[in-house]
Amino acid sequence: MVLKLRVLIPSMLLLWTFGTAQDLEPTRSTADLSNSTFLERTEFKVAYSGNIFWNNGLNFGAEYLLVENKKVKNRKRGQRTNTHEFLLNGTLGVTTNFSNQTDTGIFTNYGMMWRRTNKKNKQFSIAFNPLGYYRSFLPETYEVIGDNVEKVFLPGRGYYAPSVTVGIGKQRKGKKITGRYFNINLMLRTPYNAGTLPAIHLQYGYRFNFKKK
């Protein structure tokens, strides 16, 4: 009898553990976006962008949904659903130093974003934008040509400017303003003199869409 219990109890524990593991196995699914319109897959965004103290501006952009995966995990307190998205990301921004106007520029970035949304609609995102351009504009500038001093038209120069963005936010389901976000953006301007000029911008803004209800 004792021998049978020694064999039976571990077997039952093994079966229970296996059954529990099966229940906790996450379920994954990929959303079918083939019938979605452009506006249904696109969110637009506008944000303050700058480093608060000496550089301020606005940033406009759009995010186009490429892939959406949902992962459902079974927990003792119920199901937990996390959504993972891959999006095309594009932005257009303007920035300036209002006190001396020595750091005025227009920039644009394009790349890919990964975003995770948990069951409480809190979001975390990472964007890598390898296609970037920054055009600086200097204050009134003159140049000497021969014996003449002439005013330079649109003084400044352009830079290749890739960037990386890390952000957090909150989704607002069923609303025209679909979410808010706070990002930290690192942009590299190159060639800047003999090297590269890094610039960190803070971005706080909102996303919205034009989907028909």
Secondary structure, DSSP 8 states (H G I E B T S, - for coil): -HHHHHHHHHHHHHHHHHHHHHHHS-EEEE---TT--TTTTEEEEEEEEE-SSS-EEEEEEEEEEEEEEEEEEEETTEEEEEEEEEEEEEEEEEEE-TTT--SEEEEEEEEEEEEEE-TT-EEEEEEEEEEEEEEEE-SS-EEEETTEEEE-SS---EEE--EEEEEEEEE-TTSSEEEEEEEEEEEEEEEETTEEEEEEEEEEEEEE-----
